[in-house]
Amino acid sequence: MYFAGEGVESLTLEDRMTLTNMAIEAGGKNGVCDVDEKTLQYVRHRTNRPDWDVVRDDSGAQYYSEHEFDLATMEPLWPAAFARHKDTAHNCRDVKLDRAYIGSCTGGKITDMLMAANLLNGQQVKIKTFVVPGSTEVHADMKRLNLRGVIKDNNEKSIEDVLNDAGCLIGPSGCSACLGGPADTFGRLNSTEVCISTTNRNFPGRMGSTKSAVYLASPLTVAASALTGHVTDPREFVSEPIETGMAGVL
C-alpha cells in the first residue's frame, strides 16, 4: 500500500509510521509513504551513513486500485466502523468505557504521548487509563521534554509529569497488554472490561480476556474518552492543532 499526496506531506514521520503500521492490519503486505524533505531530514538526523539511496515510485506506474481522501473533511471515525465508514466518534457517545490504553508500536511514540498529554493537561481522567511508552527512548523523552516537545527547564512539568497528574498509570516501555499476556500484565483486560485503545488489533482476546471489548482509536480520541468515560470526539477538547517544537525532526 503506497501513500502519497498533500495529506501525507502534512503528517509527521511518526504519523506516517502509524499509517504504514496499520497497512498490515488492513490486509497489505507492506506500507510505504512517498519521500519528501521531511523524510530526508528525519533520515539525516538518525544516521551518519552517506551512501543511502532514495527510492521513489516509477513514472507511469500502475496500481491495482487508487483511492483519494480529503483529510480536511475527514472526521474521527467510530472505532468499530473502519470498514464501513458509517459513524463518527461524535455520534457514538452512548458507548460507555471502563478502560483507556495509550501505547504500542502504533500509538506509543513520543508524538502520541505529547498529543495525549496536551489534551489531558490540568484535567483528571474518569476511567482507569494505562500509558505504555513504545520504547525506552520514548520513555526517556517523556521524562525530559515538556508539552511543546522541547527540553524542559527545572520549573516545567515533563510529559510524564502531566500524564501522572492527570491520573494516568504509566508502565514500563514495550508491548504490555497489546499482546494480552499473563494475567498480571500491565493494563491487561482480565474480565468484561470495555477498553478504548491506541493498539493495532482488537479481535476477541487480543488484549486479554475473550469477554472484554476493545475499540481502536487515535491517542487524542483515547485521551478525550478517558476524560468522559465514553467514546468522545477529541475536537470537544482541542479546537486548534497542537503546536510542538518537534516538527523539524519528526
C-alpha positions as CSV (number, residue, x, y, z in Angstrom):
1,M,0.0,0.0,0.0
2,Y,1.6,3.2,-1.2
3,F,0.6,6.6,0.4
4,A,1.2,9.9,-1.3
5,G,-0.3,13.4,-1.7
6,E,-0.7,16.6,0.2
7,G,-2.3,14.8,3.1
8,V,0.7,12.6,3.6
9,E,3.0,15.6,3.3
10,S,1.2,17.2,6.2
11,L,1.9,14.3,8.5
12,T,5.0,14.0,10.8
13,L,7.2,11.0,10.2
14,E,5.8,9.4,13.3
15,D,2.2,9.9,12.0
16,R,3.3,8.1,8.8
17,M,4.8,5.3,10.8
18,T,1.3,4.7,12.3
19,L,-0.2,4.8,8.8
20,T,2.2,2.2,7.4
21,N,2.0,0.1,10.6
22,M,-1.8,-0.2,10.1
23,A,-1.4,-1.1,6.4
24,I,-0.7,-4.6,7.7
25,E,-3.9,-4.7,9.7
26,A,-5.8,-3.6,6.5
27,G,-4.5,-6.7,4.7
28,G,-1.5,-5.2,3.0
29,K,1.9,-6.9,2.9
30,N,3.7,-3.6,3.4
31,G,3.0,0.1,3.7
32,V,5.2,2.8,2.1
33,C,4.9,6.6,2.2
34,D,6.2,9.0,-0.5
35,V,9.6,10.5,0.1
36,D,9.7,14.3,0.8
37,E,12.0,16.7,2.5
38,K,10.6,15.8,6.0
39,T,11.6,12.2,5.2
40,L,15.1,13.2,4.2
41,Q,15.6,15.4,7.3
42,Y,14.5,12.5,9.5
43,V,16.9,10.1,7.9
44,R,19.8,12.5,8.1
45,H,19.1,13.1,11.8
46,R,19.2,9.4,12.6
47,T,22.2,8.2,10.5
48,N,25.7,9.3,9.5
49,R,25.8,7.0,6.5
50,P,26.5,8.9,3.3
51,D,25.5,6.1,0.9
52,W,21.8,5.6,1.3
53,D,19.5,5.9,-1.8
54,V,16.1,7.5,-2.2
55,V,13.6,5.0,-3.7
56,R,10.6,6.5,-5.4
57,D,7.7,5.1,-7.4
58,D,8.3,4.6,-11.1
59,S,7.0,7.2,-13.6
60,G,3.7,5.9,-15.1
61,A,3.4,3.1,-12.5
62,Q,0.1,1.3,-12.5
63,Y,-1.7,0.2,-9.3
64,Y,-4.3,-2.4,-8.5
65,S,-6.6,0.4,-7.3
66,E,-6.4,4.0,-6.3
67,H,-8.3,5.9,-3.6
68,E,-8.3,9.6,-2.7
69,F,-9.3,11.0,0.7
70,D,-9.6,14.7,1.7
71,L,-8.1,14.8,5.2
72,A,-9.5,18.3,5.7
73,T,-13.0,16.9,5.7
74,M,-12.4,13.6,7.4
75,E,-13.9,13.2,10.9
76,P,-12.7,11.0,13.8
77,L,-14.5,7.7,13.0
78,W,-16.3,5.4,15.3
79,P,-13.7,2.9,16.3
80,A,-15.6,-0.2,15.1
81,A,-16.6,1.4,11.8
82,F,-13.3,1.5,9.9
83,A,-14.6,-1.0,7.2
84,R,-17.9,0.8,6.6
85,H,-17.0,4.5,7.3
86,K,-20.5,5.0,8.7
87,D,-20.5,6.7,12.1
88,T,-18.3,9.3,13.6
89,A,-17.0,9.2,17.2
90,H,-19.2,12.2,17.9
91,N,-22.3,10.2,17.2
92,C,-21.3,7.3,19.5
93,R,-21.2,9.0,22.9
94,D,-23.5,6.3,24.3
95,V,-20.7,3.7,24.3
96,K,-19.6,3.5,27.9
97,L,-15.9,2.7,28.7
98,D,-14.2,1.0,31.6
99,R,-10.6,1.4,30.4
100,A,-8.3,3.6,28.3
101,Y,-5.0,2.5,26.9
102,I,-2.3,4.6,25.2
103,G,0.7,2.7,23.9
104,S,2.1,0.1,21.5
105,C,4.1,0.4,18.3
106,T,1.1,2.1,16.7
107,G,0.2,4.6,19.4
108,G,3.1,4.8,21.9
109,K,5.5,7.1,20.1
110,I,6.7,10.3,21.6
111,T,4.4,12.5,19.5
112,D,1.5,10.3,20.6
113,M,2.4,10.9,24.2
114,L,2.8,14.6,23.5
115,M,-0.6,14.9,22.0
116,A,-2.3,13.0,24.8
117,A,-0.5,15.0,27.5
118,N,-1.5,18.3,25.9
119,L,-5.2,17.2,25.9
120,L,-5.1,15.9,29.4
121,N,-3.1,18.8,30.9
122,G,-4.7,20.1,34.0
123,Q,-7.6,17.6,33.9
124,Q,-8.4,14.3,35.6
125,V,-9.3,11.0,33.8
126,K,-12.6,9.4,34.8
127,I,-11.6,5.8,33.9
128,K,-8.5,3.8,34.6
129,T,-6.0,4.9,32.0
130,F,-2.9,3.0,31.2
131,V,0.1,4.6,29.4
132,V,2.8,2.4,27.9
133,P,5.7,4.0,26.0
134,G,6.6,2.2,22.8
135,S,10.3,2.1,23.6
136,T,12.8,3.0,26.3
137,E,13.8,6.0,24.1
138,V,10.2,7.2,24.1
139,H,10.0,6.8,27.9
140,A,13.3,8.8,28.4
141,D,11.9,11.6,26.1
142,M,8.7,11.7,28.2
143,K,10.8,12.5,31.2
144,R,13.0,15.2,29.6
145,L,10.6,17.0,27.3
146,N,7.8,19.5,28.0
147,L,4.4,19.9,26.4
148,R,6.0,21.7,23.4
149,G,8.3,18.8,22.7
150,V,11.4,20.6,23.7
151,I,13.8,20.0,26.7
152,K,12.1,21.3,29.9
153,D,13.7,23.6,32.4
154,N,13.7,22.9,36.2
155,N,10.4,24.6,36.7
156,E,8.4,22.9,33.9
157,K,6.5,19.7,34.0
158,S,7.5,16.9,31.8
159,I,5.2,14.9,29.5
160,E,5.3,12.1,32.1
161,D,4.5,14.6,34.9
162,V,1.4,15.8,33.1
163,L,0.1,12.3,32.5
164,N,0.8,11.3,36.1
165,D,-1.0,14.4,37.4
166,A,-4.0,13.6,35.2
167,G,-4.3,10.2,36.9
168,C,-2.8,8.0,34.3
169,L,-0.9,4.8,35.2
170,I,2.4,4.7,33.4
171,G,4.1,1.4,32.9
172,P,7.4,0.1,31.5
173,S,8.0,0.5,27.8
174,G,7.1,-2.4,25.5
175,C,4.1,-4.2,24.2
176,S,2.4,-4.9,27.6
177,A,-1.3,-5.6,27.2
178,C,-1.3,-5.0,23.4
179,L,-0.4,-8.7,23.2
180,G,-2.5,-9.9,26.1
181,G,0.0,-11.8,28.1
182,P,-0.3,-13.3,31.6
183,A,-3.0,-12.1,34.0
184,D,-0.6,-9.7,35.8
185,T,0.5,-8.0,32.6
186,F,0.3,-4.2,32.9
187,G,-3.0,-3.0,31.6
188,R,-4.3,-6.4,30.6
189,L,-8.1,-6.9,30.3
190,N,-9.0,-9.8,32.6
191,S,-12.8,-9.7,32.6
192,T,-15.6,-7.9,30.8
193,E,-13.9,-4.5,30.5
194,V,-14.7,-2.2,27.6
195,C,-11.5,-0.5,26.5
196,I,-10.6,2.2,24.0
197,S,-7.0,1.7,22.9
198,T,-4.3,3.0,20.5
199,T,-3.2,-0.5,19.8
200,N,-3.4,-2.1,16.4
201,R,-5.7,-5.1,16.7
202,N,-8.9,-5.8,18.5
203,F,-10.0,-9.4,17.8
204,P,-11.5,-11.2,20.8
205,G,-8.8,-11.9,23.4
206,R,-6.2,-9.7,21.8
207,M,-5.7,-7.7,25.0
208,G,-6.5,-10.5,27.4
209,S,-10.0,-11.9,28.2
210,T,-12.1,-13.0,25.3
211,K,-15.1,-11.5,27.2
212,S,-13.6,-8.0,27.0
213,A,-14.2,-5.5,24.2
214,V,-11.5,-3.3,22.6
215,Y,-12.2,-0.3,20.4
216,L,-9.3,1.2,18.4
217,A,-8.7,4.9,18.2
218,S,-6.1,7.6,18.0
219,P,-4.2,8.9,21.0
220,L,-6.3,12.1,21.0
221,T,-9.6,10.2,20.9
222,V,-8.5,7.8,23.6
223,A,-7.4,10.8,25.8
224,A,-10.6,12.6,25.3
225,S,-12.6,9.5,26.0
226,A,-10.6,8.9,29.2
227,L,-11.8,12.3,30.5
228,T,-15.5,11.5,29.9
229,G,-15.8,7.7,30.3
230,H,-17.4,7.2,26.9
231,V,-16.4,7.4,23.3
232,T,-15.6,11.1,22.7
233,D,-14.6,13.2,19.7
234,P,-11.3,14.9,20.7
235,R,-12.4,18.1,19.0
236,E,-14.6,18.7,22.0
237,F,-11.3,19.4,23.9
238,V,-9.0,20.5,21.1
239,S,-10.1,23.3,18.7
240,E,-6.8,24.0,17.1
241,P,-3.7,21.9,16.1
242,I,-1.3,21.3,18.9
243,E,2.0,23.1,18.1
244,T,5.2,21.4,19.2
245,G,8.9,22.0,18.7
246,M,9.5,18.6,17.1
247,A,8.2,19.1,13.6
248,G,11.6,19.6,12.1
249,V,12.9,16.3,13.3
250,L,9.7,14.1,13.4
